[in-house]
Amino acid sequence: MIPDSNGLHGEVAVPGETMYSVRLWAARHARFFELTYRAFEPAIVKLHPLWKSVGYQRAEKPMKKLEKLSKGLLFDCQMCGQCILSSTGMSCPMNCPKTMRNGPCGGVLQNGNCEVHPEKRCVWVVAWEGSKKMKGGDEIQVLQLPIDHRKKGSSSWLRVAHRAAVQSEKNKETSK
């Protein structure tokens, strides 16, 4: 909180302060969100016949809006199109001012805060703390590919469904 513009004792909210608080809360409850996602993902994958009949391109717009609304509110998702929340303790690494994808930069302060925004915890410190609460917490150690900026703003949920369907079809072919 900062003093209001007229110098009185009242205070006004710092822009983004609420979203930042929600991000921290989501990481503190990473296990709950991990379980929720593990229940949700199979439903998205099972809808592959629907996505295929409608067309993934047509399904993109409504799914993107739904994904942005839900993940935006809970995780301050930046819609990179290559979500790794389940690997990063439910802390979106795209909120790092340097968009570090595979861990913190060398500028994490001694107290665990960010060198760019010293009033905030480093996204990766939050990710590490969140990952320790998750059953799949070791996934934070998996090296991530660089961001493909062409996917920015697209639905990672549809990409997961499509990838799972393609893999399932490959598995069926090889088992014949």
C-alpha positions, 0 to 999 in steps of 0.5 A: 500500500502507498499513501494516497495522492493528497498525502492523507493517512488513507492508502490506495492499492498498488496496481497488481497487488491483488493479482500478486497476492492471488499468485502467492496463494495459488502456489501455497495451495499447489497440491490442491491445484495439482489434484484439480488439474489431474482430474481436469486434464483427462476430461479435456483429452476425452473431448478430442472427438468434439474438438476434432469435429468442430475443428481445433481452429474453431475451438481455439477462440472459446477455449482460449477465453476460458483458459485465460479467464481461469488461469489468469485469475488464479495464476496470473497466466501470461498465455504463453501457449506452453503452460508448465504450471504443473511443473513449476509449483503453480507459479507461472514463470512467464511472470518473471520480468526476465521470463526465465523458463528454467530457473532463477537468474543470478539476481535473486536477492538474499531474502528470495526477492526479485532483483528487478522488483525487490518488493516481490518474491522471485517467481522461481523461489515461489515455484520451488516452494510450491513444487515441494507441496506437489506429488509431482514436485520433482518435475520442476527439475525437468529442463524446459524447451525455450518458448515458441513465441508463435504460440503466445495467446493460444490454448495450451489445453487444446494442445495437450488434448491434441498431443494426447490424441495423436500419441494414443493413435500412435500407440494403437498403430504400434500395438497392431 
